[in-house]
């Protein structure tokens, strides 16, 4: 070791001792998380599980015993399923085409896909409201095409929320699947086709099969974001197409019923946590199948 | 491309892509174009042409002060979450200790937590503890949402960083703190900037936490737009939204140009 090396070590000894530095580095983040994340989440759980200072399931019984909340939960899950299906039907082809494109066009289209994510969901939902309004372009087009015979009302309906929310979440599906398709070697498709498979069949048998767990992961991501989205259902759906998210807002801001709002939030959280565990499992499976290949 | 674009299947794929991009862009195009119509109500496609609503949007001090509030909150959140996020990511990439993966999972976990659930629990928390008032609450709430993005963007960059560079600097007499600022930071700068920009945009656009926590006297721009849209369809609100879209566009183009310039 040279003299400068010794100097460095001497200097190091003069500063704070090595064990203190990691503590100082983690301290700001840990303190912020413990106070503003862990503590509030725990108090959310306890608020939902206590009544007049006693441990009680009364708020959960209220939720489970009321048909209205079952309907609410059902509508929320239906919203999640429909939004996931739309983003899959559009997202799989788009992600595939973008992943196989060679030109600069692909980069440009990827930027175009990301752009909506930078625009607030409020602004995007507002755009849909203008389109959905009575005599809006959506209704007029469908009438002109003869698909419906009366002005179609999409504002304040679940269908309207589904159409708008699928647009809000589509970029996430495309970006997730783009990475998945990029990692699948196109030569595998060529091989399948040279063995006689038609292009659609080759895609289904080879590419989609290999992309399976990625597609599952993308779907779970979109589903959990769809059931907990607030801005789009709040604006496009309003009070007439109520979902869990808007009900939680109502209980918190309008009713000031903290225990029941916490209960609804906990129910939503349980669904999302269960889905993200499945999401993690899907990614694990994907990592394993890749390491085998 | 493995599929002939002129085959029926290729045409089908192309058609779906065109529909998907039209679907993605349509509602954004609407808020930019609809306020140009001079009918006095919002319609798409717009009839006639006027800049009246855009002028009205720029004139209205309510929107301007909302914009400034969002800008201030976004700036504070970007700065603070970048500092604590980069420190945490540095620690995670540098030190190996029992429970490290648990800490990493904790730091990233707000990414899977619905913002709405966080909004309820933080409202409850702030109401009960009486901690801070007004805008400070929203800044803290946004830090929890934005820090995981910073960590997720900078952690891979830090893990790829060649640590012998730092050791070389320390052998030449730099203290650990000097080598952090003089060697490490310049190398991972791009990752930090990306995390910081992401934190700013997330905070600037965010509406759920803002609806729950923003002080009624100083609403952020998304909250003002949300409330105005709920009340009615003023062309001015659409013009404000349109201005936001245009601003985002300009910002994105600048970021791409600067990013490409730096890579060259």
Interface residues (C-beta under 8 A of the other chain):
Chain A: X2 X4 X5 X7 X8 X11 X12 X15 X21 X22 X25 X26 X28 X29 X30 X32 X33 X36 X37 X38 X39 X40 X41 X43 X44 X47 X89 X90 X91 X93 X94 X96 X97 X100 X101 X102 X109 X111 X112 X113 X115 X116 X118 X119 X120 X121 X122 X123 X124 X125 X126 X127 X128 X129 X130 X131 X133 X136 X137 X164 X167 X170 X171 X174 X186 X189 X190 X193 X198 X199 X200 X202 X203 X224 X225 X228 X230 X231 X234 X235 X238 X245 X248 X249 X252 X253 X258 X261 X262 X265 X268 X269 X272 X273 X276
Chain B: X1 X2 X3 X4 X7 X9 X10 X13 X14 X16 X17 X19 X20 X21 X23 X24 X25 X26 X27 X28 X29 X30 X31 X34 X42 X43 X44 X45 X83 X84 X85 X87 X88 X90 X91 X94 X95 X97 X103 X106 X107 X109 X110 X112 X113 X114 X115 X116 X117 X118 X119 X120 X121 X122 X123 X124 X125 X128 X140 X141 X143 X144 X147 X170 X171 X172 X173 X174 X175 X176 X177 X201 X204 X205 X206 X207 X208 X211 X212 X222 X225 X226 X229 X230 X233 X237 X238 X241 X244 X245 X248 X249 X251 X252 X256
